[in-house]
Amino acid sequence: MLSIPIPGRSTLQLQHVVLDYNGTIALDGELIPGVEDRLARLAAAVTIHILTADTHGTVRAKCGHLNARIQTFPQADAALCKARIVQELVGGACCIGNGYNDQEMLREAKLAIGILGPEGMFPGLLAHMDVVVTSPLDALDLLLYPQRLRATLRS
């Protein structure tokens, strides 16, 4: 579990990190360099979940060896499937995404991080974000180096 006190606010208790795949930790179906190492380090403290409609059909080949729970869904139902999974998680969840179908899971998150990267980000997500970054490496580093998160979220 990650326990991150935010000065002037509450302490974030996070047992899960839930990630979208394409546009979030992958580009054109390929895992972005540096993500694998960061996920391995985070997996020592939290359960990693990769939830995706798997646009390119590569998530199992690229992430099957990671210490992560991978779930894929029909593209038409991805948003609701992702939200249901986050609702059922015991302990707080940090959700990280960039797309339209990430809206519902981000609403359920204790900590919602948006990625405005090469694929862009659906602007409707901004209302549900605690933090927006420009790469998955920055998003994962907020959890690995929590002083960065404290600096952004403190009152």
Rosetta constraint file for C-alpha pairs under 8 A:
AtomPair CA 1 CA 13 HARMONIC 6.93 0.50
AtomPair CA 1 CA 14 HARMONIC 5.64 0.50
AtomPair CA 1 CA 15 HARMONIC 4.62 0.50
AtomPair CA 1 CA 16 HARMONIC 7.77 0.50
AtomPair CA 1 CA 45 HARMONIC 5.06 0.50
AtomPair CA 1 CA 46 HARMONIC 5.23 0.50
AtomPair CA 2 CA 12 HARMONIC 7.63 0.50
AtomPair CA 2 CA 13 HARMONIC 5.85 0.50
AtomPair CA 2 CA 14 HARMONIC 5.06 0.50
AtomPair CA 2 CA 15 HARMONIC 6.45 0.50
AtomPair CA 2 CA 45 HARMONIC 6.36 0.50
AtomPair CA 2 CA 46 HARMONIC 6.93 0.50
AtomPair CA 3 CA 11 HARMONIC 6.56 0.50
AtomPair CA 3 CA 12 HARMONIC 5.62 0.50
AtomPair CA 3 CA 13 HARMONIC 4.70 0.50
AtomPair CA 3 CA 14 HARMONIC 6.45 0.50
AtomPair CA 4 CA 11 HARMONIC 5.39 0.50
AtomPair CA 4 CA 12 HARMONIC 4.96 0.50
AtomPair CA 4 CA 13 HARMONIC 6.60 0.50
AtomPair CA 4 CA 146 HARMONIC 6.66 0.50
AtomPair CA 4 CA 150 HARMONIC 7.79 0.50
AtomPair CA 5 CA 9 HARMONIC 7.79 0.50
AtomPair CA 5 CA 10 HARMONIC 6.26 0.50
AtomPair CA 5 CA 11 HARMONIC 3.94 0.50
AtomPair CA 5 CA 12 HARMONIC 6.10 0.50
AtomPair CA 5 CA 150 HARMONIC 7.40 0.50
AtomPair CA 6 CA 10 HARMONIC 5.68 0.50
AtomPair CA 6 CA 11 HARMONIC 5.60 0.50
AtomPair CA 6 CA 12 HARMONIC 7.26 0.50
AtomPair CA 6 CA 150 HARMONIC 5.29 0.50
AtomPair CA 6 CA 153 HARMONIC 6.61 0.50
AtomPair CA 6 CA 154 HARMONIC 5.46 0.50
AtomPair CA 7 CA 150 HARMONIC 7.01 0.50
AtomPair CA 7 CA 154 HARMONIC 5.04 0.50
AtomPair CA 7 CA 155 HARMONIC 6.43 0.50
AtomPair CA 8 CA 154 HARMONIC 6.08 0.50
AtomPair CA 8 CA 155 HARMONIC 5.04 0.50
AtomPair CA 9 CA 154 HARMONIC 6.69 0.50
AtomPair CA 9 CA 155 HARMONIC 6.44 0.50
AtomPair CA 12 CA 92 HARMONIC 7.77 0.50
AtomPair CA 12 CA 110 HARMONIC 7.29 0.50
AtomPair CA 12 CA 111 HARMONIC 7.78 0.50
AtomPair CA 13 CA 91 HARMONIC 7.25 0.50
AtomPair CA 13 CA 92 HARMONIC 5.68 0.50
AtomPair CA 14 CA 46 HARMONIC 7.28 0.50
AtomPair CA 14 CA 91 HARMONIC 6.32 0.50
AtomPair CA 14 CA 92 HARMONIC 4.37 0.50
AtomPair CA 14 CA 93 HARMONIC 5.32 0.50
AtomPair CA 14 CA 94 HARMONIC 6.53 0.50
AtomPair CA 14 CA 110 HARMONIC 7.61 0.50
AtomPair CA 15 CA 45 HARMONIC 7.59 0.50
AtomPair CA 15 CA 46 HARMONIC 4.93 0.50
AtomPair CA 15 CA 47 HARMONIC 6.30 0.50
AtomPair CA 15 CA 90 HARMONIC 7.74 0.50
AtomPair CA 15 CA 91 HARMONIC 5.27 0.50
AtomPair CA 15 CA 92 HARMONIC 5.47 0.50
AtomPair CA 15 CA 93 HARMONIC 6.10 0.50
AtomPair CA 16 CA 46 HARMONIC 5.21 0.50
AtomPair CA 16 CA 47 HARMONIC 4.76 0.50
AtomPair CA 16 CA 48 HARMONIC 5.94 0.50
AtomPair CA 16 CA 49 HARMONIC 7.28 0.50
AtomPair CA 16 CA 89 HARMONIC 7.76 0.50
AtomPair CA 16 CA 91 HARMONIC 7.18 0.50
AtomPair CA 16 CA 92 HARMONIC 6.38 0.50
AtomPair CA 16 CA 93 HARMONIC 4.60 0.50
AtomPair CA 16 CA 94 HARMONIC 6.24 0.50
AtomPair CA 17 CA 46 HARMONIC 6.70 0.50
AtomPair CA 17 CA 47 HARMONIC 6.29 0.50
AtomPair CA 17 CA 48 HARMONIC 5.01 0.50
AtomPair CA 17 CA 49 HARMONIC 6.16 0.50
AtomPair CA 17 CA 93 HARMONIC 5.68 0.50
AtomPair CA 17 CA 94 HARMONIC 4.82 0.50
AtomPair CA 17 CA 95 HARMONIC 5.94 0.50
AtomPair CA 17 CA 96 HARMONIC 7.70 0.50
AtomPair CA 18 CA 48 HARMONIC 6.08 0.50
AtomPair CA 18 CA 49 HARMONIC 4.65 0.50
AtomPair CA 18 CA 50 HARMONIC 5.95 0.50
AtomPair CA 18 CA 51 HARMONIC 7.07 0.50
AtomPair CA 18 CA 86 HARMONIC 7.79 0.50
AtomPair CA 18 CA 93 HARMONIC 6.78 0.50
AtomPair CA 18 CA 94 HARMONIC 6.07 0.50
AtomPair CA 18 CA 95 HARMONIC 4.64 0.50
AtomPair CA 18 CA 96 HARMONIC 6.23 0.50
AtomPair CA 19 CA 24 HARMONIC 7.25 0.50
AtomPair CA 19 CA 25 HARMONIC 7.52 0.50
AtomPair CA 19 CA 48 HARMONIC 7.78 0.50
AtomPair CA 19 CA 49 HARMONIC 6.11 0.50
AtomPair CA 19 CA 50 HARMONIC 4.88 0.50
AtomPair CA 19 CA 51 HARMONIC 6.09 0.50
AtomPair CA 19 CA 95 HARMONIC 5.88 0.50
AtomPair CA 19 CA 96 HARMONIC 4.91 0.50
AtomPair CA 19 CA 97 HARMONIC 6.17 0.50
AtomPair CA 20 CA 24 HARMONIC 5.71 0.50
AtomPair CA 20 CA 25 HARMONIC 7.03 0.50
AtomPair CA 20 CA 50 HARMONIC 5.82 0.50
AtomPair CA 20 CA 51 HARMONIC 5.23 0.50
AtomPair CA 20 CA 52 HARMONIC 5.55 0.50
AtomPair CA 20 CA 96 HARMONIC 6.44 0.50
AtomPair CA 20 CA 97 HARMONIC 5.20 0.50
AtomPair CA 20 CA 98 HARMONIC 7.65 0.50
AtomPair CA 20 CA 102 HARMONIC 7.33 0.50
AtomPair CA 21 CA 25 HARMONIC 5.25 0.50
AtomPair CA 21 CA 26 HARMONIC 5.60 0.50
AtomPair CA 21 CA 50 HARMONIC 6.39 0.50
AtomPair CA 21 CA 51 HARMONIC 6.71 0.50
AtomPair CA 21 CA 52 HARMONIC 5.66 0.50
AtomPair CA 21 CA 54 HARMONIC 7.17 0.50
AtomPair CA 21 CA 59 HARMONIC 7.27 0.50
AtomPair CA 22 CA 26 HARMONIC 4.75 0.50
AtomPair CA 22 CA 27 HARMONIC 5.82 0.50
AtomPair CA 22 CA 28 HARMONIC 6.86 0.50
AtomPair CA 22 CA 29 HARMONIC 6.12 0.50
AtomPair CA 22 CA 52 HARMONIC 7.48 0.50
AtomPair CA 22 CA 54 HARMONIC 6.95 0.50
AtomPair CA 22 CA 55 HARMONIC 7.08 0.50
AtomPair CA 22 CA 56 HARMONIC 7.99 0.50
AtomPair CA 23 CA 27 HARMONIC 5.57 0.50
AtomPair CA 23 CA 28 HARMONIC 7.79 0.50
AtomPair CA 23 CA 97 HARMONIC 7.70 0.50
AtomPair CA 23 CA 98 HARMONIC 6.35 0.50
AtomPair CA 23 CA 99 HARMONIC 7.47 0.50
AtomPair CA 23 CA 117 HARMONIC 7.13 0.50
AtomPair CA 23 CA 118 HARMONIC 7.33 0.50
AtomPair CA 23 CA 119 HARMONIC 5.44 0.50
AtomPair CA 23 CA 120 HARMONIC 7.60 0.50
AtomPair CA 24 CA 96 HARMONIC 7.26 0.50
AtomPair CA 24 CA 97 HARMONIC 5.51 0.50
AtomPair CA 24 CA 98 HARMONIC 5.97 0.50
AtomPair CA 24 CA 115 HARMONIC 6.26 0.50
AtomPair CA 24 CA 117 HARMONIC 7.64 0.50
AtomPair CA 24 CA 135 HARMONIC 7.75 0.50
AtomPair CA 24 CA 136 HARMONIC 6.15 0.50
AtomPair CA 25 CA 31 HARMONIC 6.01 0.50
AtomPair CA 25 CA 32 HARMONIC 5.89 0.50
AtomPair CA 25 CA 35 HARMONIC 6.68 0.50
AtomPair CA 25 CA 136 HARMONIC 5.58 0.50
AtomPair CA 26 CA 30 HARMONIC 5.06 0.50
AtomPair CA 26 CA 31 HARMONIC 4.19 0.50
AtomPair CA 26 CA 32 HARMONIC 5.09 0.50
AtomPair CA 27 CA 31 HARMONIC 6.55 0.50
AtomPair CA 27 CA 32 HARMONIC 6.44 0.50
AtomPair CA 27 CA 118 HARMONIC 7.75 0.50
AtomPair CA 27 CA 119 HARMONIC 7.65 0.50
AtomPair CA 28 CA 56 HARMONIC 6.95 0.50
AtomPair CA 29 CA 55 HARMONIC 7.58 0.50
AtomPair CA 29 CA 56 HARMONIC 5.25 0.50
AtomPair CA 29 CA 57 HARMONIC 7.29 0.50
AtomPair CA 29 CA 58 HARMONIC 5.68 0.50
AtomPair CA 29 CA 59 HARMONIC 7.16 0.50
AtomPair CA 30 CA 58 HARMONIC 7.46 0.50
AtomPair CA 30 CA 62 HARMONIC 6.99 0.50
AtomPair CA 31 CA 35 HARMONIC 7.00 0.50
AtomPair CA 31 CA 36 HARMONIC 7.66 0.50
AtomPair CA 31 CA 62 HARMONIC 6.60 0.50
AtomPair CA 31 CA 63 HARMONIC 7.87 0.50
AtomPair CA 34 CA 38 HARMONIC 6.56 0.50
AtomPair CA 34 CA 137 HARMONIC 6.74 0.50
AtomPair CA 35 CA 39 HARMONIC 6.09 0.50
AtomPair CA 35 CA 136 HARMONIC 7.01 0.50
AtomPair CA 35 CA 137 HARMONIC 6.19 0.50
AtomPair CA 35 CA 140 HARMONIC 7.93 0.50
AtomPair CA 36 CA 40 HARMONIC 6.21 0.50
AtomPair CA 36 CA 66 HARMONIC 7.50 0.50
AtomPair CA 37 CA 41 HARMONIC 6.38 0.50
AtomPair CA 38 CA 42 HARMONIC 6.19 0.50
AtomPair CA 38 CA 137 HARMONIC 7.61 0.50
AtomPair CA 38 CA 140 HARMONIC 6.57 0.50
AtomPair CA 38 CA 141 HARMONIC 7.59 0.50
AtomPair CA 38 CA 144 HARMONIC 7.92 0.50
AtomPair CA 39 CA 43 HARMONIC 5.96 0.50
AtomPair CA 39 CA 48 HARMONIC 7.45 0.50
AtomPair CA 39 CA 66 HARMONIC 7.92 0.50
AtomPair CA 39 CA 140 HARMONIC 7.64 0.50
AtomPair CA 40 CA 44 HARMONIC 7.05 0.50
AtomPair CA 40 CA 66 HARMONIC 7.19 0.50
AtomPair CA 40 CA 67 HARMONIC 6.82 0.50
AtomPair CA 41 CA 45 HARMONIC 7.85 0.50
AtomPair CA 41 CA 144 HARMONIC 7.93 0.50
AtomPair CA 42 CA 46 HARMONIC 6.15 0.50
AtomPair CA 42 CA 48 HARMONIC 7.77 0.50
AtomPair CA 42 CA 143 HARMONIC 7.84 0.50
AtomPair CA 42 CA 144 HARMONIC 6.93 0.50
AtomPair CA 43 CA 47 HARMONIC 5.83 0.50
AtomPair CA 43 CA 48 HARMONIC 6.14 0.50
AtomPair CA 43 CA 67 HARMONIC 6.56 0.50
AtomPair CA 43 CA 68 HARMONIC 7.65 0.50
AtomPair CA 47 CA 68 HARMONIC 6.92 0.50
AtomPair CA 47 CA 69 HARMONIC 7.87 0.50
AtomPair CA 48 CA 67 HARMONIC 7.13 0.50
AtomPair CA 48 CA 68 HARMONIC 4.75 0.50
AtomPair CA 48 CA 69 HARMONIC 6.23 0.50
AtomPair CA 49 CA 68 HARMONIC 5.47 0.50
AtomPair CA 49 CA 69 HARMONIC 4.69 0.50
AtomPair CA 49 CA 70 HARMONIC 5.93 0.50
AtomPair CA 49 CA 71 HARMONIC 7.71 0.50
AtomPair CA 50 CA 68 HARMONIC 6.79 0.50
AtomPair CA 50 CA 69 HARMONIC 6.10 0.50
AtomPair CA 50 CA 70 HARMONIC 4.77 0.50
AtomPair CA 50 CA 71 HARMONIC 6.29 0.50
AtomPair CA 51 CA 70 HARMONIC 6.07 0.50
AtomPair CA 51 CA 71 HARMONIC 4.98 0.50
AtomPair CA 51 CA 72 HARMONIC 5.95 0.50
AtomPair CA 51 CA 82 HARMONIC 6.43 0.50
AtomPair CA 52 CA 71 HARMONIC 6.45 0.50
AtomPair CA 52 CA 72 HARMONIC 4.95 0.50
AtomPair CA 52 CA 73 HARMONIC 6.46 0.50
AtomPair CA 52 CA 78 HARMONIC 6.99 0.50
AtomPair CA 52 CA 82 HARMONIC 7.96 0.50
AtomPair CA 53 CA 72 HARMONIC 5.40 0.50
AtomPair CA 53 CA 73 HARMONIC 5.03 0.50
AtomPair CA 53 CA 74 HARMONIC 5.96 0.50
AtomPair CA 53 CA 75 HARMONIC 4.94 0.50
AtomPair CA 53 CA 78 HARMONIC 5.81 0.50
AtomPair CA 54 CA 58 HARMONIC 6.77 0.50
AtomPair CA 54 CA 59 HARMONIC 6.29 0.50
AtomPair CA 54 CA 72 HARMONIC 6.41 0.50
AtomPair CA 54 CA 73 HARMONIC 7.72 0.50
AtomPair CA 54 CA 75 HARMONIC 7.92 0.50
AtomPair CA 55 CA 75 HARMONIC 7.83 0.50
AtomPair CA 58 CA 62 HARMONIC 6.03 0.50
AtomPair CA 59 CA 63 HARMONIC 5.61 0.50
AtomPair CA 59 CA 64 HARMONIC 7.33 0.50
AtomPair CA 59 CA 70 HARMONIC 7.92 0.50
AtomPair CA 60 CA 64 HARMONIC 4.72 0.50
AtomPair CA 60 CA 70 HARMONIC 7.43 0.50
AtomPair CA 63 CA 68 HARMONIC 7.81 0.50
AtomPair CA 63 CA 70 HARMONIC 7.92 0.50
AtomPair CA 64 CA 68 HARMONIC 7.83 0.50
AtomPair CA 64 CA 70 HARMONIC 7.66 0.50
AtomPair CA 73 CA 77 HARMONIC 6.69 0.50
AtomPair CA 73 CA 78 HARMONIC 5.48 0.50
AtomPair CA 73 CA 81 HARMONIC 7.09 0.50
AtomPair CA 74 CA 78 HARMONIC 6.10 0.50
AtomPair CA 77 CA 81 HARMONIC 6.17 0.50
AtomPair CA 78 CA 82 HARMONIC 6.01 0.50
AtomPair CA 78 CA 101 HARMONIC 6.16 0.50
AtomPair CA 79 CA 83 HARMONIC 6.32 0.50
AtomPair CA 79 CA 100 HARMONIC 7.84 0.50
AtomPair CA 79 CA 101 HARMONIC 4.30 0.50
AtomPair CA 79 CA 102 HARMONIC 5.88 0.50
AtomPair CA 79 CA 103 HARMONIC 7.03 0.50
AtomPair CA 79 CA 104 HARMONIC 6.12 0.50
AtomPair CA 79 CA 105 HARMONIC 7.24 0.50
AtomPair CA 80 CA 84 HARMONIC 6.15 0.50
AtomPair CA 80 CA 104 HARMONIC 6.80 0.50
AtomPair CA 80 CA 105 HARMONIC 7.95 0.50
AtomPair CA 81 CA 85 HARMONIC 6.35 0.50
AtomPair CA 82 CA 86 HARMONIC 6.42 0.50
AtomPair CA 82 CA 102 HARMONIC 7.31 0.50
AtomPair CA 82 CA 104 HARMONIC 7.33 0.50
AtomPair CA 82 CA 105 HARMONIC 5.62 0.50
AtomPair CA 83 CA 87 HARMONIC 6.15 0.50
AtomPair CA 83 CA 104 HARMONIC 5.19 0.50
AtomPair CA 83 CA 105 HARMONIC 4.07 0.50
AtomPair CA 83 CA 106 HARMONIC 7.80 0.50
AtomPair CA 83 CA 108 HARMONIC 6.84 0.50
AtomPair CA 84 CA 88 HARMONIC 6.30 0.50
AtomPair CA 84 CA 105 HARMONIC 7.69 0.50
AtomPair CA 85 CA 89 HARMONIC 6.52 0.50
AtomPair CA 86 CA 93 HARMONIC 7.15 0.50
AtomPair CA 86 CA 105 HARMONIC 6.15 0.50
AtomPair CA 86 CA 108 HARMONIC 6.52 0.50
AtomPair CA 86 CA 109 HARMONIC 7.33 0.50
AtomPair CA 87 CA 108 HARMONIC 6.48 0.50
AtomPair CA 89 CA 93 HARMONIC 7.49 0.50
AtomPair CA 92 CA 109 HARMONIC 7.22 0.50
AtomPair CA 92 CA 110 HARMONIC 5.71 0.50
AtomPair CA 93 CA 109 HARMONIC 5.35 0.50
AtomPair CA 93 CA 110 HARMONIC 5.52 0.50
AtomPair CA 93 CA 111 HARMONIC 6.66 0.50
AtomPair CA 94 CA 109 HARMONIC 5.62 0.50
AtomPair CA 94 CA 110 HARMONIC 5.89 0.50
AtomPair CA 94 CA 111 HARMONIC 4.55 0.50
AtomPair CA 94 CA 112 HARMONIC 5.81 0.50
AtomPair CA 94 CA 113 HARMONIC 7.45 0.50
AtomPair CA 95 CA 105 HARMONIC 6.95 0.50
AtomPair CA 95 CA 106 HARMONIC 5.78 0.50
AtomPair CA 95 CA 109 HARMONIC 5.69 0.50
AtomPair CA 95 CA 110 HARMONIC 7.92 0.50
AtomPair CA 95 CA 111 HARMONIC 6.37 0.50
AtomPair CA 95 CA 112 HARMONIC 5.05 0.50
AtomPair CA 95 CA 113 HARMONIC 6.26 0.50
AtomPair CA 96 CA 106 HARMONIC 7.38 0.50
AtomPair CA 96 CA 112 HARMONIC 6.04 0.50
AtomPair CA 96 CA 113 HARMONIC 4.78 0.50
AtomPair CA 96 CA 114 HARMONIC 5.77 0.50
AtomPair CA 96 CA 115 HARMONIC 7.28 0.50
AtomPair CA 96 CA 139 HARMONIC 7.65 0.50
AtomPair CA 97 CA 102 HARMONIC 5.82 0.50
AtomPair CA 97 CA 106 HARMONIC 7.69 0.50
AtomPair CA 97 CA 113 HARMONIC 6.72 0.50
AtomPair CA 97 CA 114 HARMONIC 5.30 0.50
AtomPair CA 97 CA 115 HARMONIC 6.09 0.50
AtomPair CA 98 CA 102 HARMONIC 6.67 0.50
AtomPair CA 98 CA 114 HARMONIC 5.56 0.50
AtomPair CA 98 CA 115 HARMONIC 5.25 0.50
AtomPair CA 98 CA 116 HARMONIC 6.66 0.50
AtomPair CA 98 CA 120 HARMONIC 7.16 0.50
AtomPair CA 98 CA 121 HARMONIC 4.71 0.50
AtomPair CA 98 CA 122 HARMONIC 6.28 0.50
AtomPair CA 98 CA 125 HARMONIC 7.48 0.50
AtomPair CA 99 CA 103 HARMONIC 7.36 0.50
AtomPair CA 99 CA 121 HARMONIC 5.77 0.50
AtomPair CA 99 CA 122 HARMONIC 5.23 0.50
AtomPair CA 99 CA 125 HARMONIC 7.70 0.50
AtomPair CA 100 CA 122 HARMONIC 5.52 0.50
AtomPair CA 100 CA 124 HARMONIC 7.50 0.50
AtomPair CA 100 CA 125 HARMONIC 7.34 0.50
AtomPair CA 102 CA 106 HARMONIC 6.18 0.50
AtomPair CA 102 CA 125 HARMONIC 7.84 0.50
AtomPair CA 103 CA 107 HARMONIC 6.40 0.50
AtomPair CA 103 CA 124 HARMONIC 7.69 0.50
AtomPair CA 103 CA 125 HARMONIC 5.87 0.50
AtomPair CA 103 CA 128 HARMONIC 7.42 0.50
AtomPair CA 104 CA 108 HARMONIC 6.70 0.50
AtomPair CA 105 CA 109 HARMONIC 6.50 0.50
AtomPair CA 106 CA 111 HARMONIC 7.98 0.50
AtomPair CA 106 CA 112 HARMONIC 5.47 0.50
AtomPair CA 106 CA 113 HARMONIC 7.97 0.50
AtomPair CA 106 CA 125 HARMONIC 7.92 0.50
AtomPair CA 106 CA 128 HARMONIC 6.22 0.50
AtomPair CA 106 CA 129 HARMONIC 7.30 0.50
AtomPair CA 107 CA 112 HARMONIC 7.67 0.50
AtomPair CA 107 CA 128 HARMONIC 5.80 0.50
AtomPair CA 111 CA 129 HARMONIC 7.84 0.50
AtomPair CA 111 CA 130 HARMONIC 6.29 0.50
AtomPair CA 112 CA 128 HARMONIC 6.86 0.50
AtomPair CA 112 CA 129 HARMONIC 4.98 0.50
AtomPair CA 112 CA 130 HARMONIC 5.24 0.50
AtomPair CA 112 CA 131 HARMONIC 6.69 0.50
AtomPair CA 113 CA 129 HARMONIC 5.69 0.50
AtomPair CA 113 CA 130 HARMONIC 6.01 0.50
AtomPair CA 113 CA 131 HARMONIC 4.96 0.50
AtomPair CA 113 CA 132 HARMONIC 5.63 0.50
AtomPair CA 113 CA 133 HARMONIC 7.40 0.50
AtomPair CA 113 CA 139 HARMONIC 6.78 0.50
AtomPair CA 114 CA 121 HARMONIC 7.63 0.50
AtomPair CA 114 CA 125 HARMONIC 7.40 0.50
AtomPair CA 114 CA 126 HARMONIC 7.62 0.50
AtomPair CA 114 CA 129 HARMONIC 6.19 0.50
AtomPair CA 114 CA 131 HARMONIC 6.35 0.50
AtomPair CA 114 CA 132 HARMONIC 4.56 0.50
AtomPair CA 114 CA 133 HARMONIC 6.27 0.50
AtomPair CA 115 CA 120 HARMONIC 7.82 0.50
AtomPair CA 115 CA 121 HARMONIC 6.64 0.50
AtomPair CA 115 CA 132 HARMONIC 5.83 0.50
AtomPair CA 115 CA 133 HARMONIC 5.17 0.50
AtomPair CA 115 CA 134 HARMONIC 5.39 0.50
AtomPair CA 115 CA 135 HARMONIC 5.87 0.50
AtomPair CA 115 CA 136 HARMONIC 6.59 0.50
AtomPair CA 115 CA 139 HARMONIC 7.50 0.50
AtomPair CA 116 CA 120 HARMONIC 5.18 0.50
AtomPair CA 116 CA 121 HARMONIC 5.10 0.50
AtomPair CA 116 CA 132 HARMONIC 6.95 0.50
AtomPair CA 116 CA 133 HARMONIC 6.14 0.50
AtomPair CA 116 CA 134 HARMONIC 4.78 0.50
AtomPair CA 116 CA 135 HARMONIC 6.90 0.50
AtomPair CA 117 CA 121 HARMONIC 7.11 0.50
AtomPair CA 117 CA 134 HARMONIC 5.14 0.50
AtomPair CA 117 CA 135 HARMONIC 5.74 0.50
AtomPair CA 121 CA 125 HARMONIC 7.61 0.50
AtomPair CA 125 CA 129 HARMONIC 6.46 0.50
AtomPair CA 126 CA 132 HARMONIC 7.98 0.50
AtomPair CA 130 CA 153 HARMONIC 7.76 0.50
AtomPair CA 131 CA 152 HARMONIC 7.76 0.50
AtomPair CA 133 CA 138 HARMONIC 6.34 0.50
AtomPair CA 133 CA 139 HARMONIC 6.31 0.50
AtomPair CA 134 CA 138 HARMONIC 7.01 0.50
AtomPair CA 135 CA 139 HARMONIC 6.52 0.50
AtomPair CA 136 CA 140 HARMONIC 6.11 0.50
AtomPair CA 137 CA 141 HARMONIC 5.97 0.50
AtomPair CA 138 CA 142 HARMONIC 6.31 0.50
AtomPair CA 139 CA 143 HARMONIC 7.21 0.50
AtomPair CA 140 CA 144 HARMONIC 6.36 0.50
AtomPair CA 141 CA 145 HARMONIC 5.57 0.50
AtomPair CA 141 CA 146 HARMONIC 7.79 0.50
AtomPair CA 142 CA 146 HARMONIC 5.42 0.50
AtomPair CA 142 CA 147 HARMONIC 7.70 0.50
AtomPair CA 142 CA 148 HARMONIC 5.69 0.50
AtomPair CA 142 CA 149 HARMONIC 5.34 0.50
AtomPair CA 143 CA 149 HARMONIC 7.32 0.50
AtomPair CA 145 CA 149 HARMONIC 7.58 0.50
AtomPair CA 146 CA 150 HARMONIC 6.19 0.50
AtomPair CA 147 CA 151 HARMONIC 6.13 0.50
AtomPair CA 148 CA 152 HARMONIC 6.52 0.50
AtomPair CA 149 CA 153 HARMONIC 6.11 0.50
AtomPair CA 150 CA 154 HARMONIC 5.51 0.50
